[in-house]
């Protein structure tokens, strides 16, 4: 089959911003369900409700050099879950990446709450970025006048995961601890790891570090229930410290008190030990717990969703829906 070389293509030249905006509005038709009800940009200096205008400058160093960090928060029942813990990690990541913030943490928090309120949504996700900012296309960001803060509300429906999934061991090299422990925008290894799993009919891949210990999934932590009924989570020294899994570790002692779990611990977990676990799960923001029933075509435990996995899932889901306001920040919606 002959491939069109494109030599006959005449590229359209937009003559005005109004013509371009009209074209953008064709894509973001009001008839369609809008996935992004609101965005904030420190470059624009405010909240944008028109998805056709939700843009980042092409010379932003986060775009062409990957010099930026991000984080997220769940919006559920009109509350942002674990917002302060996510913001703490966000700024730790920024410090490691040598990206400064145009605002103090309290202002970032206020912007995110106002953004969620402006979206008028009570369920979804909030994603936000700190970038070295726009300025040029050089390698160094020294010529960027000011860092940038962006955030968007995503109209995303999610529910408690009750079906088990398959995973594989990733062949994509994991990031070094320096980069894995900060939530930076270089997610190419994560993307390739996820795609590798999907190509093999699995949900996601599991990374194993160079010493043979379990690390994490492409954008989730992993946890295990041992035959002794202990909840075990890998140490965070080489991987991202997930806010959700850390909250799970705080909540899990409730099952210990009931005699359902024997204990909760952070530990190095070798592959053989991990594959011998009776239950296995991913833990992440929108899951919050996803049961894993098969790994590299071998069943985990009985190959069915584990009872303790679901009890842990119930704990987290209840905490997200109606937990203490120390972990759930109310959004100041206006009538």
N, C-alpha and C positions, 0 to 999 in steps of 0.2 A: 504494500500500500504506500502510495506517495504521500509525503508529509508536506503540508503547505509551509513554505519557507517564510511566509509573512511579508514577502517583498512587495505585495500589492496592498498591504495594510496602510491606510491613511489614519494616522493618530489624531484624534480630536483635540483641539485646543480650546479650553474654556476661556471665554472672553471676559467673564466677570464672576465675582464671588456669588452673585445672585443666581447665575446659571449653574454654577457648581452646587450650590445649596439645593436648588431644585432637583438636581440629579441625585444628590444624597437622600433627599426626601422620598424619591422613588423607591430606594432600598428600604428606608425606614418608614414605610407607609403606616399611617395611623390605623389602618385596617388590621395590620399584623399585631400579634402579641409582642409587646416590647420587652426584650429580656433585660434591659438596663434602664430602670426607671429614673435613676439619678446618678450624676458623677460630680466629683469635686476636683478642681484643678487650681493649684496655687499660681500657675502661670496665668490663668484667666482671672483668678482672684475671687472665685465663687462657685456656686452649685449650678450645674447645667441639667436641664430637664429634657432637652431635645437630643435624642440619641445621634442625630446626624452631626451634631457639633461636639460629640465626645471624642476628642482627639488629643494626641500627644505629639509635640514637635518632632520632626524626623531627625533633627540634630541633637535630640536629647541623648546624653551618653548612656542612659539605660537602654535605649533602642539599638544603637549601633555598636556599643562596647560592652553591654551587659553590666554596667556599673550602677547597680541599684539593688535594693532589697524589698521584700514584700511580706505581708502577713494577711490574716483573714480573721473574720469573726462571724459566728452564726447569728442570724436574726430569727428569733422564734417567739411567738406569742407577744410580739411587740417589745422584746428585750434582746439586748446583745449579750451573748453568752461568753464568759471568760474574757471580756474586753480588756480589762486592765492587765491580765497576765499576757495576753497577746501583744498589747502595746509595749510591755516591758521587754518581751523577746524581740519585738520589732526594732526597738532602739538599741538593744544589744547587738543585733545583726548589723544595723547601720554603723555602729561603732567599729565592729570588726572589718566591715567593708570600706571604712573611711569615707562614709557618706554622712554629711551633717544634715540636720533638719532645719527647715526655715522657721519652725515653731517649737516651743517647749511641749512636753508631753501633755500637759493639761489642755493646751490649745488643740493639739491633734485629736484628743479625746472629744472635745467639744465639737469640732468639725465633723467627726464621724457620727456623733449623735444627731446633729442637725441634718446631716446628709440622709441618715436613715429616716428621720421625720419627714424630710422633703419628698422622699420616695413614696410615702404613704403606704408602704408595704409593711406587713407585720411578720412576714416569713420570707427567708431568702438568705443570701450570704453577702457579706461586706468584704471587699478586697481592697487593699491599699498598698501604695508603693512610696518609697523614698528614693529619689534619683539624684545623681550628681548634677543633673539639670541640662538644659540646652545651652548651646554656645558655639560648637564647632564639631568637626569630624575627626579631630586629632585623637591620639591614644590617651593622652593625659587629660584629666578634667580640670586642670589648673586654669584653663581659659573660660570655664563656665562661670558666669556672673553669680548665680545663686542656685542652690539645690532646689528640687521640686518635690512637691507632695501631691499625689493623685489618689483618688479613691472612687470606687464605684459600687453601687448596690446592684446585685444580680438577682433577678426574679427567678429563683430556683426552688423547685419543690423537692422535698426530701422527706423520708419517713424512716422509721426504725427498720433496720435490716434483719430479716428473719430467715432468709434463705442462705445456704452455704455456697461458697465459691471455690474454684480451683486456682492454685498458684503454681509457679515454677521457680526454680533457682535461676537468677539472672546471670547471663554471660557478659552483660555490659559492665565494664569496670565502674565501681562506685567512686564517689568523690572522696578526696582526702579529708581527714577530720577538720582541717582548717576551713574548708568550704562546706562540708556537710553539716557542721554545727551552726552555720549561719543560714538564714532563709534568704538566699540571694536569688536573683532572677536567672542565673545560669542553670536552667532545668533541662538542658539537652540530654544528659545521662538519664534523668528521670523519664523523659519522654521516650527515649529509645528503649528503656527497660519496660515501660508500660506497653509499647508497641510490640516488643518481642513476645510478651505474654499473650497479647491479643492474637497475634499471628499463630500462636500455638493453642488457641482455644481456651486460654486461661484468663482470669480477671486481672492479675498483676504478677509481678516478679518479686522475689525476695533476694536482697543483697546479703552476701556472706563476705566478711572482711578477710584480709590476707592471713589472719591467724586461724581462720576456720570457724569464727564465731558469727552468730546471727546478727545482722545489722538492722535493716529496716526495709519497708516497701518503698515504691517510688514517690509516694507523697503521704505515707501513713506509717505509724509505728506498728510493731507486731508484738503479740503477747501470747503466752502459753499457759495451759493448766497441766501440771505434771501429774503423774500417777499417784503422787502423795497429796494431790489436791492443793498444790501451791500455785498462786498466780505469779508468773515470772516474766519480767520485762527486761530486755537488754539494757546495759548501761548506756548512758547518754554521752560518753566521752568521745565517740567517733560518729555520732549521728545527731540528728535534730531532736531536741528535747520537746516532744509534742505536748502542747498545753492540755489536750484532751486526755492523753494517756496519763499525764501527771495528776489530773483530776480523778481519773479512774483509780489510781493508786491511793488517793485520799479517801475515796468512797468504799473501796473493796473491803476494808476491815469490818464493815457492817455485815458482810457474809461470814467473816471469821467469827464474829460475835454470835452468829446463829448456828455455828458449827458446820457450815457448808463448805467453807474454805479453811485450810490449815494454816495458811500464811500468805504474805505478799512480800516480794523482794525484787530488787534489781540485781542482775547477775550476768556474767558471760555465759552464753548458751552455745555449746557446740552443735553442729548440724545433726549428728547422730542422736544426741539427747533431744534436740528440738523435734526431730521426726518421730521420736518415741513418745511425744506428749499425747495426752488423752484428748486435749482440745487445743485449738489454735485460733487466733483471731487477729484481724487488723483493727486498729483504733485510730480514728481521725475525726475531724470536725463534723462533717455532714453524715457520718455513718450512724451513731458514734462508734458502734462496735459491729464489725462484719465477720461472721463466722467463716472459718476456712475448713473445708472438709477433705480436700485432696491437695497433695503437694508432690510435684513431679510424678503424677499418675499413681501415687501411693496414698491410701486413705490415712487420715489423721484420726487416731482412736478407732471408733466404729464406723467412721466415714459419714457420720450424720452430725447435724448441728447439736453442739453440746449444751447440756442443761445449765452448767455454770456460766458458759459464755452468754446465754440469754439472760441469766440473772444479773450478770455484770452489765449487759446492755440495758436492762430495765433500770438499774441504778442510775446510769448515765442519762438515759432518756428522761427519767423522772426529774433529774437534777436540771436538765436543760429546760424542761417545761414548767417546773414549779419549784425549783431549788431556791436557796437563800439569795437575797439581793446582793450579797457580797460577791456572788458569781454571775448574777443576772442584772444587767444595767437597763433600767426602763428608758425607752426612747420617748422624748418629749413631743409627741404628735400634737398638732394644732387642729382644732375643729374646723 
